[in-house]
């Protein structure tokens, strides 16, 4: 083939065709299409021109056969009714794209359905996995047996040290209770997350433990499913149980807190936060809307996603002496649905 000849009709252009057209080596073409690789401006311009003329598109599958890397990572995520998870997914995707990698998303309707999803992961040649869902010790051991790097996102494993990036849910919940108690709240209600949500149960456990440590009465806990209706229903159940509203309600996430606020204000005519304080978790965008300005614990999603991606990328193709756990703290957003300031004397 002559250097200026187009690719043969009926087949896609290859990197070899581009190299011939541009008058450069095939390795130079490969470097141009590899994120972060060093290519001179002159060579880059020639490769771009030749690639456009030949309508060349890099073949990711062929490249993976050579490098033994697919540049694909699996992300396992659950409870998509929680608006926090799409934000996590968006941040992870942006971080991986910046490193020339792509995500295969596996959604888990309920964390107890994880077996079926994990069995699907084995069918793909992924370089690594980030799991924002519950995994058992058996799952972890199977990842190790198959040699697939794994990073847990916002959860850990009691039975075994694992690579994980987490927000300290328990300490965040304890701090929130302490702030509420310091401003006179004594009777607490909790609308918890689903029973199979590790994060939700940690939040409930941390809040309850701190309430009891402060010598306050046992909080009434009602179950929720992370959706708006759970907040509305939880508000009703808390009032029905005692005949009146508690001083403060802590919700397992912001969407339930928003439902709780709406029910308190519009169904029961309660002044929030004058007569009742309501707080959530996560700091999702609707929590900032003027109608709510929710008091919540914001997780540093961007920092956590960046850390999780960096950890997984460093694990891919590298040996590790011992698992690493990176812990982040939640930030309290005071908002306007809870009384956290002492009244003026």
C-alpha positions, 0 to 999 in steps of 0.5 A: 500500500502506498503511503497516501493510499486510503484503507481498502474498501470494506474494512476499517482503517488500522493504526498501521494505515494511519502510520503509513499515511502520517509517515510515523511509526505505528507506536507513535500512533498508539501513543497518540491515542493513549491518555497521558502518553507523550507525543510531540505536537508535530507528530500529534498533528500528523496523526490527527490529520491522517486519522481523520482522512482515514476515518480511523477509530482505535480498536479497544478490544484489539488493544486489550488483547495486546496489553491484557488490560480492558481499561474497563472497571465494574461499579456495583451500586445499589439503592438507586432511589437514594439520590446520593448514588447517581452523584457518586456514579457521576464522580466515579465516571469522571475520574475514570474517564480522566485516566482513559478508563470506562465503567460497566455499571451493575445495579443491585435492586436490593443489597441482598440480591448481590449474588446474582450481580457478582456472578454477572461480573465474572463474564466481563474482562474488567480490570477492577471493581468498585463496590458500593454495595454489601459484599460477604466474606465469600465474595471478597475471597472470590475476587481475590481468587480470580485476581480482580482488584476490589475497592469497597465504597462507603462500607467495610467488612468486619471479618477481613481487612479490605481496601475501602474508602468510607465516610464515618457514618457512626461518628457523623450521626453521633455529632449530629445528636450531640449538637441537637441535645446541646440545644435542648432536644430530649425526645428523639425519633429516627427514620432508619434506612433499609435493613440491608443497607450497611450505611443506613444501619450505621447511621441509626446505630451511631445516633441511638448509641449517642442518645443513650450515652447522653442519658436521654430516653430510648429513641423510637425507630421506624423503618424506611426505604430511602424514598420520599414516602418513607419520610411521610409515613415515618412522620405519621408513625412517630406521631401515632406511637406517642400521640405527639411529635418528638423534639427531633427526627433524624432521617437515614437520608435526605429524601426521607427527611424531605418527606418528613418535613413536608408531612410535618408542615402540611399534614400536621401543621408543625413549625419546622424547626420551631416546634420540631427539628428534622435532619438528614444525611448525604447533602443531595441537591434537593436538600439545598432547595429554598423550600427545604434548606435541609439540615444534613450531614454532607459526605465529601463525595468528590474526594471519596470518589477521587480516592477510590479511583486512585486506590483501584488504579494503583492496585491494577497490575501491582502487588499490595502488601496489606489492604488500605482503609481511607476514612473521610468525615461528614460535614454538617450543613446547618440548614434551616430545618433544625435548631442548632443554635442556642437562643439569645439570652 
